[in-house]
Amino acid sequence: MDEVDLKILRALQAKPDMSNVDLAAAVCLSHTPCWRRVKRMEADGVIARRAVIFDPKQLGLAVNVFANLRLKQHDEETLEALESATCHYPEIVECFSMSGESDYIVRVVARSIEDYEHFLKKVLLHLPGVASINSSFALKCVKMTTDLPL
């Protein structure tokens, strides 16, 4: 990757729906070489996907919960089953395998504390291998970004 690729990425990060013509102009390239660079970065996985970011509060999803999961066992089958299962629930918007006291941390969005409690009882506690869960509720979002420091 060179500086032109980074310029393309910065421009797309700021405005992912930018047309190729506008993108090429923004990075001082003609549209065909710009398009080729974007396609190469997509094929290489540098550009994983483009997304629209919604305001969760505007959609009634004002509660952010960080649930620390501890597992009963740490064999490959259990880890893969848990990771696969988390992908099936849209309420789980992030899942990280962790070092330290928790095995995983998941971020769950919910409409209310009561909705989270229901999700905890009906889903999280029944994920493969879960031994215990410690939930923390976010009081306020200070910073949330998908932008990377390019």
KEVOBA-6048 format. One record per residue: x, y, z of N, C-alpha, C in turn; residue number from 1. Coordinates in Angstrom, 1 decimal. Layout:
N
KEFI    nxx    nyy    nzz   caxx   cayy   cazz    cxx    cyy    czz  nr
KEFI      X      Y      Z      X      Y      Z      X      Y      Z NUM
...
//
This chain:
150
KEFI    nxx    nyy    nzz   caxx   cayy   cazz    cxx    cyy    czz  nr
KEFI    0.8   -1.2    0.0    0.0    0.0    0.0    0.9    1.2    0.0   1
KEFI    0.5    2.2   -0.8    1.2    3.5   -0.9    0.4    4.6   -0.4   2
KEFI    0.9    5.8   -0.5    0.2    7.0    0.0   -1.1    7.2   -0.7   3
KEFI   -1.2    6.9   -2.0   -2.4    7.0   -2.8   -3.5    6.1   -2.3   4
KEFI   -3.1    4.9   -2.0   -4.1    3.9   -1.4   -4.6    4.5   -0.1   5
KEFI   -3.7    5.0    0.8   -4.2    5.6    2.1   -5.1    6.8    1.8   6
KEFI   -4.8    7.6    0.8   -5.7    8.7    0.5   -7.1    8.2    0.1   7
KEFI   -7.1    7.1   -0.7   -8.4    6.5   -1.1   -9.1    6.0    0.2   8
KEFI   -8.4    5.3    1.0   -9.1    4.8    2.3   -9.6    5.9    3.2   9
KEFI   -8.8    6.9    3.3   -9.3    8.1    4.1  -10.6    8.7    3.6  10
KEFI  -10.6    8.8    2.3  -11.8    9.4    1.6  -13.0    8.5    1.8  11
KEFI  -12.8    7.2    1.6  -13.9    6.3    1.7  -14.4    6.2    3.1  12
KEFI  -13.4    6.3    4.1  -13.8    6.2    5.5  -14.7    7.4    5.8  13
KEFI  -14.4    8.6    5.3  -15.2    9.8    5.6  -16.5    9.7    4.9  14
KEFI  -16.5    9.1    3.7  -17.8    9.1    2.9  -17.8    7.8    2.1  15
KEFI  -18.3    6.7    2.7  -18.3    5.4    2.0  -19.1    5.3    0.8  16
KEFI  -20.1    6.2    0.6  -21.0    6.1   -0.6  -20.5    7.0   -1.7  17
KEFI  -19.3    7.5   -1.6  -18.7    8.4   -2.6  -18.6    7.6   -4.0  18
KEFI  -19.0    8.3   -5.0  -18.9    7.7   -6.4  -17.4    7.6   -6.7  19
KEFI  -17.1    6.7   -7.7  -15.7    6.5   -8.1  -15.2    7.8   -8.8  20
KEFI  -16.1    8.5   -9.5  -15.6    9.7  -10.1  -15.2   10.7   -9.1  21
KEFI  -16.1   10.9   -8.0  -15.8   11.8   -7.0  -14.5   11.4   -6.2  22
KEFI  -14.4   10.1   -5.9  -13.3    9.6   -5.2  -12.0    9.8   -6.0  23
KEFI  -12.0    9.5   -7.3  -10.8    9.8   -8.1  -10.4   11.2   -8.1  24
KEFI  -11.4   12.1   -8.2  -11.1   13.6   -8.1  -10.5   13.9   -6.7  25
KEFI  -11.0   13.4   -5.7  -10.6   13.7   -4.3   -9.1   13.3   -4.1  26
KEFI   -8.7   12.2   -4.8   -7.3   11.7   -4.6   -6.4   12.0   -5.7  27
KEFI   -6.9   12.8   -6.7   -6.1   13.3   -7.8   -5.7   12.1   -8.7  28
KEFI   -6.6   11.2   -9.1   -6.3   10.1  -10.0   -7.4   10.2  -11.1  29
KEFI   -7.2    9.6  -12.2   -8.3    9.4  -13.2   -9.1    8.2  -12.6  30
KEFI  -10.3    8.1  -13.1  -11.3    7.2  -12.5  -10.9    5.7  -12.7  31
KEFI  -10.3    5.3  -13.8   -9.9    3.9  -14.0   -8.9    3.4  -13.1  32
KEFI   -7.7    4.1  -12.9   -6.7    3.7  -11.9   -7.3    3.7  -10.5  33
KEFI   -8.2    4.7  -10.2   -8.8    4.7   -8.9   -9.6    3.5   -8.6  34
KEFI  -10.5    3.2   -9.6  -11.4    2.0   -9.6  -10.5    0.7   -9.4  35
KEFI   -9.4    0.6  -10.1   -8.6   -0.6  -10.0   -8.0   -0.7   -8.6  36
KEFI   -7.6    0.4   -8.0   -7.0    0.3   -6.7   -8.1   -0.1   -5.7  37
KEFI   -9.3    0.5   -5.8  -10.4    0.1   -4.9  -10.7   -1.4   -5.0  38
KEFI  -10.8   -1.9   -6.2  -11.1   -3.3   -6.5  -10.0   -4.2   -5.9  39
KEFI   -8.7   -3.7   -6.0   -7.6   -4.5   -5.5   -7.7   -4.6   -4.0  40
KEFI   -8.0   -3.4   -3.4   -8.1   -3.4   -1.9   -9.3   -4.2   -1.4  41
KEFI  -10.4   -4.2   -2.2  -11.5   -5.1   -1.8  -11.2   -6.6   -1.9  42
KEFI  -10.5   -6.9   -3.0  -10.1   -8.3   -3.2   -9.1   -8.8   -2.2  43
KEFI   -8.2   -7.9   -1.7   -7.2   -8.2   -0.7   -7.8   -8.2    0.7  44
KEFI   -9.0   -7.7    0.9   -9.7   -7.7    2.2   -9.3   -6.4    3.0  45
KEFI   -8.6   -5.5    2.4   -8.3   -4.2    3.1   -9.6   -3.5    3.3  46
KEFI  -10.4   -3.4    2.2  -11.8   -2.9    2.3  -12.7   -4.1    2.5  47
KEFI  -13.1   -4.3    3.8  -13.9   -5.5    4.1  -15.4   -5.3    3.6  48
KEFI  -15.9   -4.1    3.8  -17.3   -3.8    3.4  -17.5   -2.3    3.6  49
KEFI  -18.6   -1.9    3.1  -19.0   -0.5    3.3  -20.3   -0.5    4.1  50
KEFI  -20.5    0.5    5.0  -21.7    0.4    5.9  -22.3    1.8    6.1  51
KEFI  -23.5    1.8    6.5  -24.2    3.0    6.9  -24.3    2.9    8.4  52
KEFI  -24.0    3.9    9.1  -24.0    3.9   10.6  -25.3    4.6   11.1  53
KEFI  -26.0    3.8   11.8  -27.3    4.4   12.4  -27.1    4.9   13.8  54
KEFI  -27.9    5.7   14.3  -27.9    6.2   15.6  -28.8    5.3   16.4  55
KEFI  -28.3    4.4   17.3  -29.1    3.4   18.0  -30.2    4.0   18.8  56
KEFI  -30.0    5.2   19.4  -31.0    5.8   20.3  -32.2    6.2   19.4  57
KEFI  -32.0    6.7   18.2  -33.0    7.1   17.3  -33.9    5.9   16.9  58
KEFI  -33.3    4.7   17.0  -34.0    3.5   16.7  -34.5    2.7   17.9  59
KEFI  -34.5    3.4   19.1  -35.0    2.8   20.3  -34.1    1.8   20.9  60
KEFI  -32.8    1.8   20.6  -31.8    0.9   21.2  -30.8    1.7   22.0  61
KEFI  -31.3    2.2   23.1  -30.6    3.2   23.9  -29.7    2.5   25.0  62
KEFI  -29.8    1.2   25.2  -29.1    0.5   26.2  -27.9   -0.3   25.6  63
KEFI  -26.7    0.0   26.1  -25.5   -0.7   25.7  -25.0   -1.5   26.9  64
KEFI  -24.9   -2.8   26.7  -24.4   -3.7   27.8  -23.1   -4.4   27.3  65
KEFI  -22.2   -4.4   28.2  -20.9   -5.1   28.0  -21.0   -6.4   28.9  66
KEFI  -21.1   -7.5   28.3  -21.3   -8.8   29.1  -20.0   -9.5   29.0  67
KEFI  -19.4   -9.7   30.1  -18.1  -10.5   30.2  -18.5  -12.0   30.5  68
KEFI  -18.1  -12.8   29.5  -18.5  -14.3   29.6  -17.3  -15.1   30.1  69
KEFI  -17.5  -16.0   31.0  -16.5  -16.9   31.4  -17.1  -18.3   31.0  70
KEFI  -16.2  -19.1   30.5  -16.6  -20.4   30.0  -16.2  -21.5   31.0  71
KEFI  -17.0  -22.6   30.9  -16.8  -23.8   31.8  -15.5  -24.5   31.3  72
KEFI  -15.3  -24.6   30.0  -14.1  -25.3   29.5  -13.6  -24.5   28.3  73
KEFI  -12.3  -24.8   27.9  -11.7  -24.0   26.9  -11.2  -24.9   25.8  74
KEFI  -11.9  -25.9   25.4  -11.6  -26.7   24.3  -12.0  -26.0   22.9  75
KEFI  -11.4  -26.4   21.9  -11.6  -25.8   20.6  -13.1  -25.9   20.2  76
KEFI  -13.7  -27.0   20.4  -15.1  -27.2   20.0  -16.0  -26.2   20.7  77
KEFI  -15.8  -26.0   22.0  -16.6  -25.0   22.8  -16.4  -23.6   22.3  78
KEFI  -15.1  -23.2   22.1  -14.8  -21.9   21.6  -15.5  -21.6   20.3  79
KEFI  -15.3  -22.5   19.4  -15.9  -22.3   18.0  -17.4  -22.3   18.1  80
KEFI  -18.0  -23.1   18.9  -19.5  -23.1   19.1  -20.0  -21.8   19.6  81
KEFI  -19.3  -21.3   20.6  -19.7  -20.0   21.2  -19.6  -18.9   20.2  82
KEFI  -18.5  -18.9   19.5  -18.2  -17.8   18.5  -19.3  -17.9   17.4  83
KEFI  -19.6  -19.1   17.0  -20.6  -19.2   15.9  -22.0  -18.8   16.4  84
KEFI  -22.3  -19.2   17.6  -23.6  -18.8   18.2  -23.8  -17.3   18.3  85
KEFI  -22.8  -16.6   18.7  -22.9  -15.2   18.9  -23.3  -14.5   17.6  86
KEFI  -22.9  -15.1   16.5  -23.2  -14.5   15.1  -24.7  -14.6   14.8  87
KEFI  -25.4  -15.4   15.4  -26.8  -15.6   15.1  -27.8  -14.6   15.8  88
KEFI  -27.3  -13.7   16.6  -28.1  -12.8   17.4  -27.8  -11.4   17.1  89
KEFI  -28.7  -10.7   16.4  -28.4   -9.3   16.0  -28.2   -8.3   17.2  90
KEFI  -28.7   -8.7   18.4  -28.6   -7.9   19.6  -27.1   -7.9   20.0  91
KEFI  -26.3   -8.9   19.6  -24.9   -8.9   19.9  -24.2   -8.3   18.8  92
KEFI  -23.7   -7.0   19.0  -23.2   -6.3   17.9  -21.6   -6.4   17.8  93
KEFI  -21.0   -6.8   18.9  -19.6   -7.1   18.9  -19.3   -8.2   19.9  94
KEFI  -18.3   -9.0   19.5  -17.8  -10.1   20.3  -16.3  -10.2   20.2  95
KEFI  -15.6  -10.2   21.3  -14.2  -10.3   21.3  -13.7  -11.4   22.2  96
KEFI  -12.8  -12.2   21.8  -12.1  -13.2   22.6  -11.1  -12.4   23.4  97
KEFI  -11.0  -12.7   24.7  -10.2  -11.8   25.6   -9.1  -12.6   26.3  98
KEFI   -8.1  -11.9   26.7   -7.2  -12.4   27.7   -7.7  -11.8   29.1  99
KEFI   -7.1  -12.4   30.2   -7.5  -11.9   31.5   -8.6  -12.7   32.1 100
KEFI   -9.5  -12.1   32.9  -10.5  -12.8   33.7  -11.6  -13.3   32.9 101
KEFI  -12.0  -12.6   31.9  -13.1  -13.0   31.0  -12.6  -13.7   29.8 102
KEFI  -13.4  -14.7   29.3  -13.0  -15.4   28.1  -13.4  -14.6   26.9 103
KEFI  -14.6  -14.0   27.0  -15.2  -13.2   25.9  -15.9  -12.0   26.5 104
KEFI  -15.9  -10.9   25.7  -16.8   -9.8   26.0  -17.7   -9.6   24.8 105
KEFI  -18.9   -9.4   25.1  -19.9   -9.1   24.0  -20.6   -7.8   24.3 106
KEFI  -20.8   -7.0   23.3  -21.6   -5.8   23.4  -23.0   -6.1   22.9 107
KEFI  -24.0   -5.8   23.7  -25.4   -6.1   23.4  -26.1   -4.8   23.4 108
KEFI  -26.9   -4.5   22.4  -27.8   -3.4   22.4  -29.2   -3.8   22.7 109
KEFI  -29.9   -3.0   23.5  -31.3   -3.4   23.9  -32.1   -2.2   24.0 110
KEFI  -33.4   -2.4   24.0  -34.4   -1.2   24.1  -34.4   -0.8   25.5 111
KEFI  -34.3   -1.7   26.5  -34.4   -1.4   27.9  -33.6   -2.4   28.7 112
KEFI  -33.5   -2.0   30.0  -32.8   -3.0   30.9  -33.6   -4.3   31.0 113
KEFI  -34.9   -4.1   31.0  -35.8   -5.3   31.0  -35.6   -6.2   29.8 114
KEFI  -35.5   -5.6   28.6  -35.2   -6.4   27.4  -33.9   -7.1   27.5 115
KEFI  -32.8   -6.4   28.0  -31.6   -7.1   28.2  -31.7   -8.2   29.2 116
KEFI  -32.4   -8.0   30.3  -32.6   -9.1   31.2  -33.2  -10.3   30.6 117
KEFI  -34.2  -10.1   29.7  -34.9  -11.2   29.0  -33.8  -11.9   28.1 118
KEFI  -33.0  -11.1   27.4  -32.0  -11.6   26.5  -31.0  -12.4   27.2 119
KEFI  -30.6  -11.9   28.4  -29.6  -12.6   29.2  -30.2  -14.0   29.6 120
KEFI  -31.4  -14.0   30.1  -32.0  -15.3   30.6  -32.3  -16.3   29.5 121
KEFI  -32.7  -15.8   28.3  -33.2  -16.6   27.3  -32.1  -17.0   26.3 122
KEFI  -31.0  -16.2   26.2  -30.0  -16.4   25.1  -28.6  -16.5   25.7 123
KEFI  -28.1  -15.5   26.4  -26.7  -15.4   26.8  -26.3  -16.6   27.7 124
KEFI  -27.2  -16.8   28.7  -26.9  -17.9   29.6  -26.9  -19.3   29.0 125
KEFI  -27.5  -19.4   27.8  -27.6  -20.7   27.1  -26.6  -20.8   26.0 126
KEFI  -25.7  -19.8   25.8  -24.7  -20.0   24.8  -23.8  -21.1   25.2 127
KEFI  -23.2  -21.8   24.2  -22.3  -23.0   24.4  -21.2  -22.7   25.4 128
KEFI  -21.1  -23.5   26.5  -20.0  -23.4   27.4  -20.0  -22.3   28.4 129
KEFI  -21.0  -21.5   28.4  -21.0  -20.3   29.4  -21.2  -20.8   30.8 130
KEFI  -20.3  -20.4   31.7  -20.3  -20.7   33.1  -20.9  -19.5   33.9 131
KEFI  -20.5  -18.3   33.5  -21.0  -17.1   34.2  -20.9  -15.9   33.4 132
KEFI  -21.7  -14.9   33.7  -21.8  -13.6   33.0  -21.8  -12.5   34.0 133
KEFI  -20.9  -11.5   33.7  -20.9  -10.3   34.5  -21.2   -9.1   33.5 134
KEFI  -22.4   -8.5   33.7  -22.8   -7.4   32.8  -22.6   -6.0   33.4 135
KEFI  -22.2   -5.2   32.5  -22.0   -3.8   32.9  -22.8   -2.9   31.9 136
KEFI  -23.5   -1.9   32.4  -24.3   -1.1   31.6  -23.6    0.2   31.3 137
KEFI  -23.5    0.7   30.0  -22.9    1.9   29.7  -23.8    3.1   30.2 138
KEFI  -23.3    4.0   30.8  -24.0    5.2   31.3  -24.2    6.2   30.2 139
KEFI  -23.1    6.4   29.4  -23.1    7.4   28.3  -22.0    7.0   27.3 140
KEFI  -22.3    7.2   26.1  -21.3    6.9   25.0  -20.4    8.2   24.9 141
KEFI  -19.2    8.1   25.2  -18.3    9.3   25.1  -17.7    9.3   23.7 142
KEFI  -17.3    8.2   23.1  -16.7    8.1   21.8  -17.1    6.7   21.2 143
KEFI  -17.6    6.8   19.9  -17.8    5.5   19.2  -17.5    5.9   17.7 144
KEFI  -16.5    5.2   17.2  -16.2    5.4   15.8  -15.8    4.1   15.1 145
KEFI  -16.0    4.1   13.8  -15.5    3.0   13.0  -14.2    3.4   12.2 146
KEFI  -13.9    4.7   12.4  -12.7    5.3   11.7  -11.4    4.7   12.3 147
KEFI  -10.5    4.3   11.4   -9.2    3.8   11.8   -8.2    5.0   11.6 148
KEFI   -7.1    5.0   12.4   -6.1    6.1   12.3   -5.2    5.8   11.1 149
KEFI   -5.6    6.3   10.0   -4.8    6.0    8.7   -3.9    7.2    8.5 150
//
